[in-house]
Amino acid sequence: MFLAPHRDDVTRKAHAVAADELGYGAVWLGTGRNSVGDLALVEEILAATERITVATAIVNMWVDEPEPLAASYHRLAGRYGKRLLLGIGVGHPESVTEYRSPYDKIVDYLDRLDAAGVPVEARVLAALGDRVLKLAAERTAGAHPYLVPVTHTRHARAILGAGKLLAPEHKVVVDDDPVAARAIGRPYVRTPYLGLSNYVNNLLRHGYTEADVAGGGSDRLIDDLVLHGTPEIVAKGLLSHVDAGADHVAVQVLGPSPEVELANQRRLAEVLL
């Protein structure tokens, strides 16, 4: 499951507990642009659950320094072990005024995590392009691509090679009315992602046109990035990522309210698990 940052912490914790009870393997905690270096919410969720892996999605390298993050990691790993996974990345240039040489920033950040004793297997990179995917394979447990179609998953697996975690995020609306589903899903693609160069360029590299990414996104684009339909149809679409090489899919359930999202999280579990 993927817990979006637009929900309050109480709601996200409740959804994480439900995901643990339902049998999902991991919960990806969306952090947005907020500082999460103390991993306080991660700790709350780990304490409230029994077996599920809790992954950050993502710790922004421009916001949180690696040394305090490493200290928080060691504190929690000592108690919860491998149930904690650090998803880290550089975000996008539009949100950070000092954004310079993102690749060098990633390398330096990983070097400093190494020096602070955070093991390779405890971290994954937010990665879209080939250069960062290769770095993810060399320096981390794998990659967590966000807002990607199945074609990207297939390409990313070829870059990562065998044995590395590939966990793409995918949005879903459990509704078999395409007009209603697009109305729910489109805002989550349009704002902010269709205004961010790294996401737009990645979509253009993987089969979409300028017309597809213009405005709020074409119906084709929205249907590919926000699966909709019955739980069975949505599950089939999610499993397409697995067929393309994903080990795990971070499912972001969208709906008109947190209550509907939680209900649909349960409906999907009946089919997926």
ABEGO torsion letter per residue (X at the ends): XBBBAABBAAAAAAAAAAAAAAGBABBBBBAEABBAAAGAAAAAAAAABAABBBBBOBBBAAABBAAAAAAAAAAAAAAAEAABBBBBBAEBAAABAABBGAAAAAAAAAAAAAAAGBBAAABBBBBABAAAAAAAAAABAEBBBBGBBAAAAAAAAAAAEBGBBBBBBBBBBBBABAAAAAAAAAAAAAOAAAABAAAAAAAAAAGBBAAAABEAEBAAAAAAABBBEBAAAAAAAAAAAAAAGBABBBBBBBBABAAAAAAAAAAAAAAAX
